[in-house]
Amino acid sequence: MAVVFDTPSTEAPRSKALAALRWCPLWVTLLLLTLALPTEFSFTIGSFRLTPYRLVLILAFLPGLARLFSGAVGRVTLIDCLLILHVVWGAIAYTYVHGLDRSVEAAGVRTLEVLGAYLIARAWITDERSFRGACAMLFLILIVIAPLVLLEAVTGVHFIKDISAALMGTHFHSDMSPRFGITRAYGPFDHPILLGVFSASVFALAAMPALPALGRPSFPKMPRRAVLVSSFSSVSTGAIAALVVQIGLMVWEKLTRNHAGRWKLLTFLVVVLYISVDVLSNRSAYQVFLHYLTFSAQTAYMRVLIFEYASAEMLRNPIFGIGFNDWTRPGWMHAPSIDNFWVVQGVRIGLPGLLTIAIPVLLMPALGWKRLPPRLTRLRMAWTFSLVGMIVAACTVHFWNNLFVYFFFFLGAGAWFLNVTRTERANKEVRDDE
């Protein structure tokens, strides 16, 4: 069977979308669908909380690991090794802080949710076709969620969470105050900001003309609208940050398309801007940018304090972190949450834990561009813009539960770009056999 990435132009957009959905690998489909289920659909086995997506991660873990080390998806890379090292270090750090009895379950969960999620994408999203199928599945999930979360934001009734809780014999209660007279929508997530970041994370993939197999001219508008509706229904800082970054990168890409070295120039300009704001303002650059990305001065102020005290805690315990112990802060800062995904990693399992995540996240979108054929460059660019949006959003919020797993899945979904030479050769062989 020939590998074909563009269906005939006479085919209806909806049929093209359905064709793209069939390209999504089974394990990827199962993970994405279970990530879209509320965590109310979970069971407790002893102290272990078994959610639908954790069940998928458990079942796929060994097959995914086997595919990685068998060479079926290309050579094992530095990025793969760093993420494996991350979960190993997590186990060591938890054992050091909490002892062996308390660390086994925590280390196992981190291994599943970091490495397991990454492996599903790494092992089964291996070429353009499967990548487009995964994108189509993400778009479908957002298209289904969007009208429900819009209704949730307008009416104040949390339909998805209320119905899920009722089915499981529990009760859902929200303590979120409205913003601008709008109820903050949860959708299937445990917090509005998780819904917002998840929705906004694929804006570049939905907005850039990089997915022709999803149909022209009408169907691509639906994912874009679904992304925006779901993102704004959450009324969250993280969603706005992710959207602003992606839109800015897309505008820069369009304006500088014919200029060599444009990304180095952008990096230089961002660094100069950050240093200039830091020097010229009576506040740090981080405080200034956070002020403009948040909906209130009080929220920005609290996040700056959280960053300062949590970072200090991380530097006091740089090797193994503090595990799940409480971090040091003033008594009047009652909320235990640390609204920064990156800082949380350093606080919990030390700087080695932070670096073994941060380095792969930076390397994945930076390597391998010269080997890409022109038609895949724009597709990878859209994925990169989306990833950068999530990286920035992670500076304003911690990722947990569904979104934590999704982040590492999304990272792994771009790994095939680094092995595109082998993949393209295999696809050519299939065409030649026809």
C-alpha positions in Angstrom: 0.0 0.0 0.0 1.5 3.3 -1.0 2.1 6.0 1.6 0.2 9.1 0.5 0.1 12.3 2.5 -2.3 14.4 0.4 -5.7 13.0 -0.5 -7.2 14.1 -3.9 -8.4 17.7 -4.0 -11.9 16.6 -5.0 -12.4 14.7 -1.8 -14.7 16.5 0.8 -12.9 18.1 3.7 -14.7 16.0 6.2 -13.7 12.8 4.4 -10.1 14.0 4.4 -10.3 14.6 8.2 -11.6 11.1 8.8 -8.8 9.7 6.6 -6.2 11.6 8.7 -7.8 10.2 11.9 -7.2 6.7 10.6 -3.5 7.4 10.4 -3.3 7.9 14.2 -1.6 4.8 15.8 -3.7 2.8 18.2 -1.6 3.5 21.3 -1.6 7.2 20.5 -5.3 7.2 20.0 -5.9 5.4 23.3 -3.6 7.8 25.3 -5.1 11.0 23.8 -8.7 9.8 24.4 -8.0 8.8 28.0 -6.2 12.1 28.6 -9.4 13.8 27.6 -11.3 11.9 30.3 -11.9 13.6 33.7 -9.8 12.2 36.5 -13.1 11.4 38.3 -13.0 8.2 36.2 -10.3 6.7 38.4 -10.0 3.9 41.0 -7.8 3.6 44.0 -5.8 0.4 44.5 -4.3 0.7 47.9 -2.6 4.1 47.8 -2.2 4.0 44.0 -4.7 6.0 41.9 -5.4 4.2 38.7 -6.7 6.6 36.0 -7.6 5.5 32.4 -4.5 7.1 31.0 -2.2 5.5 33.6 -3.7 2.1 32.5 -2.7 2.9 28.9 0.8 3.9 30.0 1.2 0.7 32.0 0.1 -1.5 29.1 2.2 0.3 26.5 5.4 0.8 28.5 7.2 -2.4 27.8 6.2 -2.6 24.1 7.3 1.0 23.7 10.6 0.4 25.5 11.2 -2.7 23.3 10.6 -0.7 20.1 13.0 2.0 21.2 15.9 -0.4 22.1 15.3 -2.8 19.2 16.1 0.0 16.7 12.6 -0.2 15.2 12.3 3.6 15.5 15.9 4.6 14.8 18.9 4.8 17.1 18.6 5.7 20.8 19.4 9.4 21.1 20.9 11.6 23.7 17.4 12.9 24.4 16.1 9.4 25.0 19.0 8.8 27.4 18.4 12.0 29.3 14.8 11.2 29.9 15.6 7.7 31.1 18.3 9.3 33.4 15.6 11.7 34.7 13.3 8.9 35.9 16.3 7.0 37.4 17.4 10.2 39.2 13.8 10.7 40.4 13.8 7.3 42.0 17.2 8.0 43.7 16.1 11.4 44.9 12.8 10.1 46.3 14.6 7.2 48.1 17.1 9.6 49.6 14.5 12.0 50.9 11.6 9.6 51.9 13.2 6.2 52.2 12.6 3.1 50.1 9.1 2.3 51.3 7.7 5.7 50.4 9.6 6.2 47.2 8.6 3.1 45.2 5.2 4.3 44.2 6.3 7.9 43.6 9.2 6.8 41.4 7.0 4.4 39.5 4.4 7.0 38.8 7.0 9.5 37.5 8.5 6.8 35.3 5.1 6.0 33.8 4.0 9.6 33.3 7.3 11.0 32.0 9.0 8.1 30.2 5.8 6.2 29.5 4.1 9.1 27.8 7.2 10.0 25.9 7.7 6.4 24.7 4.1 6.1 23.3 4.9 9.1 21.0 8.5 8.1 20.4 7.7 4.5 19.5 4.5 4.9 17.4 4.7 8.4 15.9 7.5 7.6 13.5 6.7 9.5 10.2 4.6 12.2 8.7 1.6 10.1 8.3 1.3 9.1 12.0 2.2 12.6 13.1 -0.6 14.0 11.0 -2.9 11.4 12.4 -2.0 12.4 16.0 -2.7 16.0 15.2 -6.1 15.1 13.7 -7.0 13.2 16.9 -6.0 16.2 19.0 -8.1 18.5 16.8 -11.1 16.2 17.0 -10.9 16.2 20.8 -10.8 20.0 20.9 -13.7 20.3 18.5 -15.8 18.0 20.7 -14.7 19.9 23.9 -15.1 23.4 22.6 -18.9 23.8 22.6 -19.1 22.2 26.1 -16.6 24.5 27.7 -18.1 27.5 26.0 -21.4 26.6 27.5 -19.7 26.0 30.8 -18.1 29.5 30.8 -21.4 31.1 29.9 -23.8 29.3 32.2 -21.5 28.6 35.1 -22.5 24.9 35.1 -19.5 22.5 34.9 -21.2 19.9 32.8 -18.3 17.6 32.1 -17.1 17.5 35.7 -20.5 17.3 37.3 -21.7 14.5 35.1 -18.4 12.6 35.6 -18.6 13.0 39.3 -22.2 11.9 39.4 -21.4 8.7 37.4 -18.6 7.8 39.8 -20.8 8.5 42.9 -18.9 11.6 44.0 -19.5 15.4 43.9 -17.6 18.1 42.1 -17.1 21.5 43.6 -15.4 24.5 42.1 -13.9 27.3 44.2 -12.8 29.3 41.2 -14.1 32.9 41.2 -15.4 34.3 37.8 -13.1 36.5 35.8 -14.5 39.4 33.8 -18.0 38.0 34.6 -17.1 34.7 33.0 -17.0 31.3 34.8 -13.7 29.7 34.3 -14.2 26.4 32.5 -12.6 23.2 33.5 -13.6 20.9 30.7 -12.3 17.4 31.6 -9.3 18.8 33.5 -8.7 19.4 37.2 -8.1 23.2 36.8 -9.1 25.8 34.2 -5.5 26.6 33.6 -4.8 23.0 32.5 -7.7 23.2 30.0 -6.3 26.5 28.7 -2.7 25.3 28.2 -3.8 22.0 26.6 -6.1 23.9 24.2 -3.6 26.6 23.3 -0.8 24.1 22.9 -1.8 23.2 19.3 -2.6 26.7 18.0 0.3 26.9 15.7 -0.4 23.4 14.4 -4.0 24.4 13.7 -3.3 27.8 12.4 -0.3 27.3 10.1 -1.1 25.8 6.7 1.0 22.7 7.5 -1.7 20.0 7.6 -3.2 19.8 4.1 -4.5 16.3 4.7 -7.1 17.8 7.1 -8.9 19.3 4.2 -9.3 22.7 2.4 -10.7 25.2 2.6 -13.2 24.9 5.4 -12.2 22.2 7.8 -8.9 23.8 9.1 -11.0 26.7 10.5 -12.7 24.3 12.9 -9.5 23.3 14.9 -8.5 27.0 15.0 -11.8 28.1 16.4 -11.9 25.2 18.8 -8.5 26.1 20.1 -9.4 29.7 20.7 -12.8 28.9 22.2 -11.4 26.4 24.7 -8.4 28.6 25.5 -10.4 31.7 26.3 -13.1 29.8 28.1 -10.5 28.8 30.7 -9.7 32.6 31.3 -6.2 31.5 32.3 -2.8 33.1 32.2 -1.1 30.0 30.9 -3.3 29.8 27.8 -2.8 33.5 27.0 1.0 33.1 27.4 1.0 30.1 25.1 -1.1 31.8 22.4 0.8 35.1 22.5 4.1 33.3 22.1 2.9 31.2 19.2 1.3 34.1 17.4 4.5 36.2 17.8 6.6 33.4 16.4 4.2 32.9 13.4 4.3 36.7 12.7 8.1 36.7 12.9 8.3 33.7 10.6 6.1 35.4 8.0 7.9 38.7 8.1 11.4 37.2 7.9 10.8 34.2 5.7 13.4 35.3 3.1 16.1 36.2 5.6 19.0 33.9 6.6 19.8 33.7 10.3 16.4 35.0 11.3 16.1 32.7 14.3 19.5 33.6 15.7 18.5 37.2 15.2 15.2 36.6 17.1 17.1 34.9 20.0 19.5 37.8 20.2 16.7 40.4 20.2 14.8 38.5 23.0 18.0 38.3 25.1 18.7 42.0 24.5 15.0 42.9 25.4 15.1 40.8 28.6 18.4 42.4 29.8 17.2 45.9 28.9 14.0 45.5 30.8 15.9 44.0 33.7 18.4 46.9 33.8 16.0 49.8 33.1 13.0 48.8 35.2 12.8 49.0 39.0 11.5 45.4 38.8 13.1 42.3 37.4 12.4 41.4 33.8 10.6 38.3 35.0 8.3 40.4 37.2 7.6 42.9 34.3 6.7 40.2 31.8 4.6 38.2 34.3 2.7 41.4 35.1 1.6 41.8 31.5 0.8 38.1 31.1 -1.5 37.8 34.2 -5.0 39.2 34.7 -4.3 41.1 37.9 -1.4 42.7 39.7 -2.1 40.6 42.8 -1.7 37.4 40.8 1.5 38.6 39.3 2.9 39.6 42.7 2.0 36.3 44.3 3.7 34.3 41.4 6.8 36.4 41.8 7.0 35.6 45.5 6.3 31.9 44.8 9.1 31.9 42.3 11.6 33.6 44.7 10.9 31.4 47.7 10.6 28.2 45.7 13.8 28.9 43.8 15.6 29.6 47.1 14.4 26.2 48.4 15.7 24.6 45.2 19.1 26.1 45.7 19.2 25.1 49.4 18.6 21.5 48.3 20.3 21.4 44.9 21.2 17.7 44.6 18.2 15.6 45.8 15.5 18.3 46.4 12.9 18.0 49.1 10.6 15.3 47.6 7.0 15.9 48.7 7.9 17.8 51.8 6.6 21.3 52.2 8.7 24.1 50.9 9.8 27.1 53.1 7.8 30.3 52.7 6.2 33.0 54.9 3.3 31.8 57.1 0.8 34.0 55.3 1.5 32.2 52.0 -0.9 29.4 52.7 -1.2 27.9 49.2 1.3 25.0 48.8 1.3 25.1 45.0 4.4 26.3 43.0 3.1 28.0 39.9 6.1 27.1 37.8 6.6 23.7 36.2 10.4 24.1 35.9 10.9 25.2 39.5 8.8 22.3 40.8 11.1 19.8 39.2 14.2 21.3 40.9 12.4 21.6 44.2 11.1 18.0 44.2 14.2 16.1 42.8 17.0 18.6 42.7 18.9 20.4 39.9 19.8 17.1 38.2 16.1 16.3 37.8 15.5 19.8 36.4 18.4 19.6 33.9 17.5 16.1 32.6 14.1 17.5 31.6 15.2 21.0 30.5 18.0 19.9 28.2 15.9 17.4 26.2 13.1 20.0 25.9 15.6 22.5 24.5 17.5 20.0 22.2 14.4 18.5 20.6 13.3 21.5 18.6 16.9 22.7 18.0 18.5 19.7 16.3 18.2 18.2 12.8 16.7 21.1 10.7 19.2 20.8 7.9 18.3 17.2 7.1 14.6 18.0 6.6 13.1 18.1 3.1 11.4 21.5 2.5 7.8 20.1 2.7 8.5 18.9 6.3 10.2 22.1 7.5 7.0 24.0 7.9 5.3 21.1 9.7 8.1 20.9 12.2 8.0 24.7 12.6 4.4 24.5 13.6 5.2 21.8 16.2 8.1 23.8 17.5 6.0 26.9 17.9 3.5 24.9 19.8 6.2 23.4 22.0 7.7 26.8 22.7 4.2 28.1 23.7 4.0 25.3 26.3 7.5 26.0 27.5 6.6 29.6 28.3 3.2 28.6 29.8 5.1 26.3 32.1 6.8 29.3 33.6 3.5 30.5 34.9 1.9 27.2 36.1 2.7 23.7 37.2 1.6 20.8 35.0 0.0 17.9 36.8 -2.2 14.9 36.0 -3.5 14.9 32.4 -1.4 17.9 31.3 1.8 16.6 32.8 1.5 13.4 30.8 0.4 15.3 27.7 3.5 17.5 27.8 5.9 14.6 27.6 3.8 12.9 24.9 3.9 16.2 22.9 7.7 16.3 23.3 8.0 12.7 22.1 5.7 13.5 19.1 8.5 15.6 17.6 11.2 13.0 17.9 10.7 11.5 14.5 11.8 14.8 12.9 15.4 13.9 14.1 15.2 10.6 12.3 13.5 11.9 9.1 16.3 10.7 6.7 15.7 7.0 7.6 11.9 7.5 7.6 11.9 9.2 4.2 14.0 6.5 2.7 11.6 3.8 4.0 8.6 5.7 2.6 10.3 5.9 -0.8 10.9 2.1 -0.8 7.2 1.5 -0.2 6.3 3.8 -3.2 8.9 2.1 -5.4 7.5 -1.3 -4.5 4.1 -0.2 -5.8 
